[in-house]
């Protein structure tokens, strides 16, 4: 799952080396924190947050079999 998220984010940004993904997991939820370069955060979030919401939807569909909630938070 983390590889998929990294692929999605890296395909959107210019500075691929600045992409950092951290994962926090407990019994009921998985939280991914995505850090990108300051100039790339707008590309990841998109207009009115549509790109970010699309990434979250893809990740939710992948984790549906795990029966856990997933959260993706974007930081610059």
N, C-alpha and C positions, 0 to 999 in steps of 0.2 A: 504494500500500500504506500509506503513511504517513497518507494521508487517511482510510482505513478505520480504522486504529488510533485516530486522533484522534477520529473519530466515535464509536467504541465506548466510549472512555474518557470523553468529554464527556457521553455520554448517561447515565453512571452517577454523575457527581459533581455537587455543588452549585456549586462555584466553578470554572466553566468557564475563566475567564481564567488560572487558576493552572496549567493543563495545559501541560506542556512535553515535547516529544518530540525526542530526539536520535538520530541514526543513525550507526552505525559499520559500514562494509562492507569486506570483503576478497574474495578469490577464492572462498572456500568458505562464508562465513557473513555474515549480516546480523544486527546486534544493535541493538535499539531500547531506549532507556532512557526510561522514562516517569516524569515527576515530576508529582505532584499536591499539592494543599494537605494539610497535616498531618491535618486532620479528615476528609478524603475517602479516605485510603489504605485504610481498612477496607472501604469500599464497592467499591473496585476489586479488592481481593484476595478478598473474600467469605469465607463461612464455610468453614473448612478449605482455603482457596485455590481453591475451585471456580470462582469467577468469573474469576480470573486464568488458571487452566488452560483455561477455555473460550475466553478471548481468544487465548491461545497456539495453541489448536487451529485457530481460524478463520484466524489469520495463517499457520500452517503449510500449510493447504489452499490459500491464495491463492498462496503462493510455491512450490508444488510444481512448477510449470512452469519455474521458474528453476534448479532442481537445486542449490539452496543451502540450508543449514541456517539457521533463523531462531531468534533468541532474543529474548524480551521480558522486560525486567527492570523491576520497579516500585520506585520510590523515593519517599520523602516529603520 
